Amino acid sequence: MYRKVTPAQHASFLSYAKSFEYAVNTTDGVQHEFDCFYAAVRDLLDRFYPERTIVITSADPEFVTPAVKAMLRQKNRLMCRGRTNEADILADRIGRAIISYNSVELSY
């Protein structure tokens, strides 16, 4: 599971957030209010940045995370459509994601 994040999603969220209001009811207790606030924020997260499912199999190398696999699929779609410049940019992002994964692994 991962959450795809795009500039369009950010714009939609920020547009909605301008008018978003949350009222605190102090009579219900702090924990109850926190739970309600958490549920409201979680709802916003799911609405604007929905979770996506990517299956990682044992055949995939260990550095292939759900986000990397999604980027690889997007790169393949771009290549099939002949949009090689965009695919090259995405390939650089994929490489950086793999390098950062490996550097985190090495630090343990």
N, C-alpha and C positions, 0 to 999 in steps of 0.2 A: 504494500500500500504506500502511496505517495501522493502528494498534492502538487499538481502542476501550477506554476505561478507565471503569469504573463502580464505584460503592461496593461492589456485590456482589462484583465481581472482587477488589477490595482485601480484603474480608473473607475470601473463600476463600483468597487467597494468604497472608494473615497467619495464618489458622488452620493452613494446611499448614506455614508457615515455623516455627511453634513446635516442630514435631517433626522438622524437616529437619536432617540432620547431614551434614557433609562432612569426610572424613578426608584429611589431607595425608600423602603418602608422600614423604619427603625424599630417598630413594635414587634416584628416577627423574630428578632434575634439575628445576631451577626452571622452565624453559620448558615441559617436559612437564606439570608440575603446574598451571601457569597455563592451559595449553590444556585440561586436564581440568576445571578449575574453570570456565573460560569456557563450555565445552560444557554443564556442569551448570546454570549460571545461564541460559544461552540456552534450555535445555529448560524451565526453570521459566517463563521469559518467554513462550515459545510455548504452554505449557500453560494459563496463567492469563490471558494477554493475547494471544490469537492474532492474527496478521496478517489483515487483511481487504482485499479488493481492491475498489476503486472506480475505474471507468473515467472518466478526464477526457478530454473530446474538445476539438477545436479550437473548437467552438461554445460551450464554457463560458468565461466571463470568466476572466482570469488570476488573480483573487483567490479563485476557487473551488478550494480544496484538497480532497483526498480526505476529510479530517475535516469540512470545511464541507459538502461534498456529502452526506455521511452524515447530518449534522444536518438538512439541508434535507429529505431523504427522511423522516426521523423526524418532523419538524414536519408534513409533509404527511400522514403516517399519523395523527398525533394530530388534525389538523384534520378529516380524513374521519370519524374516530370521534367527533367532537363534543367532544373534550377541549381546548377552546380556551385555558383557563387555562395548561395545561402547554405548549401550543404557543406561547403568548405568552412564556413564560419561556425556551423554547428559541430563539425569535426574537431575544431579547436576547443570548443567548450567541452566536448566529450573527453578529449585528451586531458584538459585541466582537471575535470572531475575525477578521472582515473588516477592522475598523479596525486591529487589531494587525498584520495582514498588510501593510496599506497603509503603516503607519508604519515597518515594517521595510524595505519597498521604497524608501521615500523616503530612508532613511538611507544608502543606497548611492549 
